Amino acid sequence: MTIKHSLGQQVDPGTLRMERTLPAPIERVWAYLTDPDKRAAWLAGGTMTQKPGEMFDLRFNHTELTGEVAPDRYADCRQPIVQKSRLVRMEAPTLLTISWDEGPAPSEVTFELTPQGNTTQLVLTHRRLASRKDMVSVAGGWHAHVDVLIEVLAGRKPQGFWTNHAALEKDYEAQIR
């Protein structure tokens, strides 16, 4: 599979940053970040809060994204996964920061949106990644999820989340130090 978009960059030992131009106006992109039903089409459904500090659930159902079943390496992703998340900051429709405080390696992701006419510039920054292994996995995952978002926003049926993810992980494995 050919990588459609440039790879994200490791900006320090625990931080990944990627930029994409999304084929929709900012209000529509914002809805796909914050409306659980729309968010389920590219990342994770669940719930959402509007109040910083409050918890909400992200319900990942990777198989439903493109119909492709997770490979054995990610067998735990064959069933829905609920991730407890906390809203850190929300400035509609330009900034959303959430944290995943559960588990041994808490981390935080920020989505920054800038309108560009009928498109939106997305800067996604994931901080506090505990290890190189986490960085490679998270980079491949975000890249594949954002590729699905681009297809959904363009009105196309996304193809092969896991096939794309596997190719991306190899590329990120070679790039991230």
FENDAVEN-V958152 format. One record per residue. N is the residue number from 1. PSI is psi in radians with two decimals (NA if undefined). D_FIRST is the distance of its C-alpha to the first C-alpha in Angstrom with 1 decimal. Layout:
n:N psi:PSI d_first:D_FIRST
n:N psi:PSI d_first:D_FIRST
//
This chain:
n:1 psi:2.39 d_first:0.0
n:2 psi:2.34 d_first:3.8
n:3 psi:2.16 d_first:6.5
n:4 psi:-0.50 d_first:8.9
n:5 psi:2.62 d_first:12.0
n:6 psi:2.65 d_first:13.9
n:7 psi:2.64 d_first:14.3
n:8 psi:2.95 d_first:17.5
n:9 psi:2.48 d_first:20.3
n:10 psi:2.04 d_first:22.7
n:11 psi:-0.28 d_first:26.0
n:12 psi:3.09 d_first:28.3
n:13 psi:-0.47 d_first:28.1
n:14 psi:0.25 d_first:27.8
n:15 psi:2.28 d_first:26.1
n:16 psi:2.44 d_first:22.6
n:17 psi:2.31 d_first:22.5
n:18 psi:2.60 d_first:19.8
n:19 psi:2.44 d_first:20.5
n:20 psi:2.60 d_first:19.0
n:21 psi:2.13 d_first:20.6
n:22 psi:2.40 d_first:20.8
n:23 psi:0.99 d_first:21.6
n:24 psi:2.71 d_first:24.9
n:25 psi:2.76 d_first:28.4
n:26 psi:-0.67 d_first:29.2
n:27 psi:-0.67 d_first:31.3
n:28 psi:-0.73 d_first:28.5
n:29 psi:-0.76 d_first:26.1
n:30 psi:-0.74 d_first:29.0
n:31 psi:-0.65 d_first:29.4
n:32 psi:-0.23 d_first:25.8
n:33 psi:-0.59 d_first:26.6
n:34 psi:-0.35 d_first:30.1
n:35 psi:2.02 d_first:30.5
n:36 psi:-0.65 d_first:29.5
n:37 psi:-0.75 d_first:28.7
n:38 psi:-0.71 d_first:26.4
n:39 psi:-0.55 d_first:24.9
n:40 psi:-0.41 d_first:24.1
n:41 psi:-0.33 d_first:21.6
n:42 psi:-0.37 d_first:19.2
n:43 psi:-1.37 d_first:20.7
n:44 psi:2.38 d_first:23.9
n:45 psi:-2.38 d_first:27.1
n:46 psi:-2.27 d_first:30.4
n:47 psi:-3.10 d_first:33.2
n:48 psi:2.58 d_first:33.9
n:49 psi:2.85 d_first:36.9
n:50 psi:-0.05 d_first:38.3
n:51 psi:2.04 d_first:40.5
n:52 psi:2.43 d_first:39.4
n:53 psi:-0.36 d_first:40.1
n:54 psi:2.64 d_first:39.6
n:55 psi:2.65 d_first:37.2
n:56 psi:2.94 d_first:34.8
n:57 psi:2.35 d_first:32.2
n:58 psi:2.16 d_first:28.4
n:59 psi:1.75 d_first:27.4
n:60 psi:2.22 d_first:23.7
n:61 psi:1.36 d_first:22.6
n:62 psi:-0.63 d_first:18.8
n:63 psi:-0.61 d_first:18.8
n:64 psi:-0.31 d_first:20.3
n:65 psi:-0.85 d_first:17.6
n:66 psi:0.04 d_first:15.2
n:67 psi:-0.01 d_first:17.1
n:68 psi:2.27 d_first:14.7
n:69 psi:2.47 d_first:17.0
n:70 psi:2.50 d_first:16.5
n:71 psi:2.93 d_first:16.0
n:72 psi:-0.65 d_first:19.4
n:73 psi:-0.53 d_first:18.9
n:74 psi:0.65 d_first:19.1
n:75 psi:-0.55 d_first:21.5
n:76 psi:-0.29 d_first:23.8
n:77 psi:0.04 d_first:21.3
n:78 psi:-0.36 d_first:21.9
n:79 psi:2.72 d_first:25.1
n:80 psi:2.49 d_first:25.9
n:81 psi:2.23 d_first:26.7
n:82 psi:2.15 d_first:29.4
n:83 psi:2.03 d_first:29.3
n:84 psi:2.26 d_first:32.6
n:85 psi:2.75 d_first:32.2
n:86 psi:2.31 d_first:34.7
n:87 psi:2.11 d_first:34.9
n:88 psi:-0.82 d_first:35.8
n:89 psi:2.44 d_first:36.0
n:90 psi:2.11 d_first:35.5
n:91 psi:1.52 d_first:36.4
n:92 psi:2.43 d_first:35.3
n:93 psi:0.63 d_first:33.2
n:94 psi:-0.32 d_first:32.1
n:95 psi:2.31 d_first:31.9
n:96 psi:2.18 d_first:31.0
n:97 psi:2.23 d_first:31.2
n:98 psi:2.70 d_first:30.9
n:99 psi:2.63 d_first:31.4
n:100 psi:1.70 d_first:30.6
n:101 psi:-0.18 d_first:33.8
n:102 psi:2.75 d_first:33.6
n:103 psi:-3.12 d_first:32.7
n:104 psi:-0.28 d_first:33.1
n:105 psi:1.40 d_first:30.8
n:106 psi:2.49 d_first:31.7
n:107 psi:3.05 d_first:29.4
n:108 psi:2.43 d_first:29.4
n:109 psi:2.41 d_first:26.9
n:110 psi:2.32 d_first:28.0
n:111 psi:2.09 d_first:26.6
n:112 psi:2.22 d_first:28.2
n:113 psi:2.36 d_first:28.1
n:114 psi:2.17 d_first:29.5
n:115 psi:2.47 d_first:30.1
n:116 psi:1.24 d_first:29.1
n:117 psi:-2.12 d_first:30.6
n:118 psi:0.13 d_first:28.4
n:119 psi:3.00 d_first:25.5
n:120 psi:2.33 d_first:25.6
n:121 psi:2.17 d_first:24.6
n:122 psi:2.26 d_first:23.4
n:123 psi:2.03 d_first:24.1
n:124 psi:2.17 d_first:23.1
n:125 psi:2.10 d_first:25.0
n:126 psi:2.09 d_first:25.0
n:127 psi:2.86 d_first:28.0
n:128 psi:0.68 d_first:29.8
n:129 psi:2.22 d_first:26.8
n:130 psi:-0.46 d_first:28.8
n:131 psi:2.93 d_first:26.7
n:132 psi:-0.72 d_first:23.8
n:133 psi:-0.79 d_first:22.2
n:134 psi:-0.75 d_first:22.7
n:135 psi:-0.82 d_first:21.4
n:136 psi:-0.79 d_first:18.0
n:137 psi:-0.80 d_first:17.8
n:138 psi:-0.71 d_first:19.0
n:139 psi:-0.85 d_first:16.8
n:140 psi:-0.70 d_first:13.6
n:141 psi:-0.88 d_first:15.4
n:142 psi:-0.76 d_first:16.8
n:143 psi:-0.82 d_first:13.7
n:144 psi:-0.71 d_first:12.0
n:145 psi:-0.76 d_first:15.4
n:146 psi:-0.59 d_first:16.0
n:147 psi:-0.71 d_first:12.8
n:148 psi:-0.77 d_first:14.4
n:149 psi:-0.77 d_first:17.7
n:150 psi:-0.77 d_first:16.7
n:151 psi:-0.76 d_first:15.6
n:152 psi:-0.82 d_first:18.9
n:153 psi:-0.55 d_first:21.0
n:154 psi:-0.04 d_first:19.8
n:155 psi:0.34 d_first:20.9
n:156 psi:2.72 d_first:17.6
n:157 psi:2.08 d_first:16.4
n:158 psi:2.57 d_first:13.5
n:159 psi:2.45 d_first:10.8
n:160 psi:1.09 d_first:9.6
n:161 psi:-0.88 d_first:11.1
n:162 psi:-0.60 d_first:11.0
n:163 psi:-0.79 d_first:7.5
n:164 psi:-0.81 d_first:6.6
n:165 psi:-0.78 d_first:9.8
n:166 psi:-0.76 d_first:9.3
n:167 psi:-0.73 d_first:6.6
n:168 psi:-0.72 d_first:9.1
n:169 psi:-0.68 d_first:12.0
n:170 psi:-0.76 d_first:11.4
n:171 psi:-0.74 d_first:11.4
n:172 psi:-0.60 d_first:14.4
n:173 psi:-0.70 d_first:16.0
n:174 psi:-0.48 d_first:16.2
n:175 psi:-0.71 d_first:17.5
n:176 psi:2.29 d_first:19.9
n:177 psi:NA d_first:23.3
//
